Amino acid sequence: MRDRYSDLVNSRSGKTVAGMLGLPRPAKLRRYVPGQPLLVGAAVVKGVAGAPLLPEIRQVLASMAVPDVSDAATPDVATPDVATQDVVAAQASPSPAGPSLSRPSPSGSAPRLGAVVIDASAARVIEDLESLRAALAPCLRRLSPCARIVLVGTPPESLADPTAAATQRALDGIIRSVAKELRGGATANLIYAGQGPGAALESPLRFLLSARSAYVDGQVVRVAPADVRAPTDWSRPFAGQVVVVTGAARGIGASIVEIFARDGAHVICLDVPAAGEALARVANRVAGTALQVDITAADAGQRIAAHVAQRHDGRLDIMVHNAGITRDKLLVNTDAEWWGSVLGINLGAQLRLNEVLLDPELRGGLAEGGRIVSVSSLSGIAGNRGQASYAASKAGVIGMVQALAAQVADRGITVNAVAPGFIETEMTARIPLATRELGRRINSLGQGGQPVDVAETIAWLAQGASAGVTGQVVRVCGQSLLGA
Ligand SMILES: NC(=O)c1ccc[n+]([C@@H]2O[C@H](COP(=O)([O-])OP(=O)(O)OC[C@H]3O[C@@H](n4cnc5c(N)ncnc54)[C@H](O)[C@@H]3O)[C@@H](O)[C@H]2O)c1
């Protein structure tokens, strides 16, 4: 659905009127397009307090194929407290389309910054936070539109010393606040990297720095050391893999199908028989296969496995649980039938499908090293008036993901969830106008997300290279104020 307010205030005449009236003007977000650079502008990498992860971070930035790599230091970011500073990559690239609300560069010659990455993983005392401030603050005046800020820290829960844990936890507060201060479609996120993350750091860093994470803002992702399968080609990480996507006939599901197919996967598109025509269209568009199954059917798991066994040599690499419904009513007015249908489709079916597909003896079940990604919702985190059944089901998905991740870790399988905020789909188009407008605007990016934003996040979690990320819930909400 179109965001008419955003179209209006970003039109030629609308810009002037919006400026005069002081109306907010949501930026046009830069989204990933194959062949275009993942990162636009110069990338600055800094470290505080020793910064042991700088070599890994630099290597990732270099491998992101940013041309014109330069070692020239940028003078206005120099601070005596910063252990290391370095302009890793400078690129003469066009700005993405859309308005820049970031402030002008104080120095005409200093390059605009497309990304700032700071390794604060060794910060252990409060004084280290001042070093961090001094390193980050000057960069904030020089950001390109849709720039990326990524802090790398150490999980506070892994530190026994209260001062060290407090210092690391402070990064969480810093990144969430900075994300709210940024303009022009820029985002800020934090990665807590467990002891010596090694190759496991690359996948979250690439994702959060790239245009693939356009609507992921103010988030904290944890990564642990893991047996990482890095793709030979980062633009086709699913080459040769088979993925099942439920609820694939439209909306977010159809977008998930397209992103997996774009990135090399064969996609089995699953939806209810009543959505058969739309499902066939989606599957045909990506040369995938259509599977008409109601996921609440008792034999749904067996039918998926049989389909995989018949056509794909029995190997299923990725299961995406996207199908979901809402039946909104105040709890006081909700009857058992409505309650049961929401819980049954959004949660019960996922639990049952996982149980069947995780049977190691089942031909067509999930392969060792496989991936499960579920779609939760902000409602499952914040709750929502009139959505007790939906919120119960989506909170339940989070509980399922956290418990299952631990259970299957020894098989190299990861289990994660995404929690979308307001996404422009048929589901949200049905929301009454005033509520819909509110839902769209109450986030740091001032706009609703697109189905592709959810799809890109799911695809990132499903990569072999994301082996270090499991049991997590990543919000795709533009840093919505709900449940934050
Ligand atoms: N749109 C949003 O803003 C938003 C926000 C948070 C979470 N979500 C979640 O994202 C997912 C997709 O949402 P959407 O907006 O694309 O919804 P949608 O209603 O457009 O699409 C859902 C799809 O699921 C299918 N489906 C429903 N019941 C099924 C069943 N029993 N078996 C198989 N398929 C079934 C439907 O036929 C439909 O094709 C849902 O889980 C939803 O709860 C959406």
PDBQT file of the ligand as one rigid body, heavy atoms in Angstrom, charges set to zero:
ROOT
HETATM    1  N1  LIG A 501       1.915  -7.015   7.812  1.00  0.00    +0.000 N 
HETATM    2  C1  LIG A 501       2.452  -6.665   8.958  1.00  0.00    +0.000 C 
HETATM    3  O1  LIG A 501       2.605  -5.473   9.262  1.00  0.00    +0.000 OA
HETATM    4  C2  LIG A 501       2.938  -7.721   9.908  1.00  0.00    +0.000 A 
HETATM    5  C3  LIG A 501       3.485  -7.289  11.118  1.00  0.00    +0.000 A 
HETATM    6  C4  LIG A 501       3.950  -8.245  12.008  1.00  0.00    +0.000 A 
HETATM    7  C5  LIG A 501       3.889  -9.582  11.686  1.00  0.00    +0.000 A 
HETATM    8  N2  LIG A 501       3.333  -9.975  10.511  1.00  0.00    +0.000 N 
HETATM    9  C6  LIG A 501       3.303 -11.424  10.252  1.00  0.00    +0.000 C 
HETATM   10  O2  LIG A 501       3.885 -11.674   8.987  1.00  0.00    +0.000 OA
HETATM   11  C7  LIG A 501       3.306 -12.831   8.399  1.00  0.00    +0.000 C 
HETATM   12  C8  LIG A 501       2.807 -12.493   7.010  1.00  0.00    +0.000 C 
HETATM   13  O3  LIG A 501       1.938 -11.391   7.114  1.00  0.00    +0.000 OA
HETATM   14  P1  LIG A 501       1.228 -10.713   5.845  1.00  0.00    +0.000 P 
HETATM   15  O4  LIG A 501       0.960  -9.307   6.227  1.00  0.00    +0.000 OA
HETATM   16  O5  LIG A 501       1.990 -11.003   4.610  1.00  0.00    +0.000 OA
HETATM   17  O6  LIG A 501      -0.165 -11.519   5.873  1.00  0.00    +0.000 OA
HETATM   18  P2  LIG A 501      -1.153 -11.905   4.698  1.00  0.00    +0.000 P 
HETATM   19  O7  LIG A 501      -2.474 -12.081   5.313  1.00  0.00    +0.000 OA
HETATM   20  O8  LIG A 501      -1.037 -10.956   3.555  1.00  0.00    +0.000 OA
HETATM   21  O9  LIG A 501      -0.573 -13.324   4.207  1.00  0.00    +0.000 OA
HETATM   22  C9  LIG A 501      -0.619 -14.475   5.025  1.00  0.00    +0.000 C 
HETATM   23  C10 LIG A 501      -0.586 -15.710   4.142  1.00  0.00    +0.000 C 
HETATM   24  O10 LIG A 501      -0.670 -16.858   5.020  1.00  0.00    +0.000 OA
HETATM   25  C11 LIG A 501      -1.557 -17.784   4.418  1.00  0.00    +0.000 C 
HETATM   26  N3  LIG A 501      -2.150 -18.691   5.418  1.00  0.00    +0.000 N 
HETATM   27  C12 LIG A 501      -3.050 -18.354   6.377  1.00  0.00    +0.000 A 
HETATM   28  N4  LIG A 501      -3.431 -19.461   7.040  1.00  0.00    +0.000 NA
HETATM   29  C13 LIG A 501      -2.756 -20.500   6.504  1.00  0.00    +0.000 A 
HETATM   30  C14 LIG A 501      -2.734 -21.898   6.761  1.00  0.00    +0.000 A 
HETATM   31  N5  LIG A 501      -3.517 -22.456   7.694  1.00  0.00    +0.000 N 
HETATM   32  N6  LIG A 501      -1.928 -22.687   6.016  1.00  0.00    +0.000 NA
HETATM   33  C15 LIG A 501      -1.146 -22.150   5.053  1.00  0.00    +0.000 A 
HETATM   34  N7  LIG A 501      -1.137 -20.827   4.755  1.00  0.00    +0.000 NA
HETATM   35  C16 LIG A 501      -1.927 -20.010   5.471  1.00  0.00    +0.000 A 
HETATM   36  C17 LIG A 501      -2.615 -16.911   3.769  1.00  0.00    +0.000 C 
HETATM   37  O11 LIG A 501      -3.370 -17.625   2.788  1.00  0.00    +0.000 OA
HETATM   38  C18 LIG A 501      -1.777 -15.784   3.197  1.00  0.00    +0.000 C 
HETATM   39  O12 LIG A 501      -1.344 -16.089   1.885  1.00  0.00    +0.000 OA
HETATM   40  C19 LIG A 501       2.204 -13.274   9.358  1.00  0.00    +0.000 C 
HETATM   41  O13 LIG A 501       2.697 -14.284  10.206  1.00  0.00    +0.000 OA
HETATM   42  C20 LIG A 501       1.915 -12.018  10.149  1.00  0.00    +0.000 C 
HETATM   43  O14 LIG A 501       1.371 -12.307  11.413  1.00  0.00    +0.000 OA
HETATM   44  C21 LIG A 501       2.856  -9.073   9.624  1.00  0.00    +0.000 A 
ENDROOT
TORSDOF 0
